[in-house]
């Protein structure tokens, strides 16, 4: 049975290896050089410093996938909108693991106060990722054509989104009225 749990420091070598496979052998990420364990640790620390989830899927004590949400853009106004990232070990695809990881990530992002989650999917031919996101309620909002060069060809990105919780129907709990929204 697969366990979905928060990532720990000792998971970083496995996460790094899974991601390196995707960097070197797929167009799901537009990185072209695999990051080091230290780099992946810094990225994880950044996610956690924002109170966002970083999860792993573990099967019989082995990390077989990971997922996390990070601000869509680095400016604080984006703190209620995240971009998801999800990667599976190559022998784990097609087993429902991606659905389990992404479902848990969505629940934890919503609990963290996130209102919008986006997927920026490398390569419009990435039917697995597009299908997974669609199955979990994401809608496609655009394709940026030929914006990345990887593996000898121009690659698109597919942008999908899903509203969480109250979405934009209510302000976030820590919102304060600005001077520009005050009546004259």
Residue, then its C-alpha position, 0 to 999 in steps of 0.5 A: x500500500x502506498x503512503x502519501x506523507x510530508x517529505x522529510x530530509x532523508x527523502x531528498x536523494x530519492x526525490x532528486x533521482x526521480x526528478x533527474x530522470x524527468x529532466x534527462x528523459x522527458x519534456x515534462x520539465x523544461x530544465x535541462x540539467x538535473x539539480x543536485x540534492x542540495x539544490x532540491x533541498x533548497x527548493x523544498x525549504x522555500x516551499x515549506x517556508x511559505x507554509x505550503x505542502x511538499x509530499x512524497x508517495x512511499x511504497x514499501x519504504x521507497x519514495x516513488x513520487x513527489x508533489x508540491x505547491x509553490x507560489x505561482x510567481x514570487x511576489x506576495x500578491x500571489x500567495x493564494x495562488x500556487x503552481x503544482x508540481x508532480x513527478x513519479x518514478x518511471x515504473x510507477x506511471x499508470x498505477x493511480x499514484x499521480x491521482x493519489x498524490x495530486x488529490x492529497x496536494x489539493x486538499x493540503x493546499x486548500x487547508x493552507x488557504x490557497x484559492x487557485x492552483x495552476x498546472x504549467x505542463x511541459x509539452x502539450x503532448x504530455x497526455x498523462x499530466x493533462x489527463x490527470x489534471x483534467x480528471x481532478x477538475x482542472x480546466x485548460x486556460x491556454x497553451x503557450x506554443x513553442x516556448x521551450x526548446x528541449x530534446x531537439x524540438x520546440x515545446x509548448x506549455x499547457x496552462x490549467x487551473x482549478x479553484x479551491x475553497x471559496x475561490x474569489x468569492x471572499x477575500x482571504x482571511x488576512x486581507x485588509x481594505x486598501x485606501x483605493x477601495x475605500x469610499x470617497 
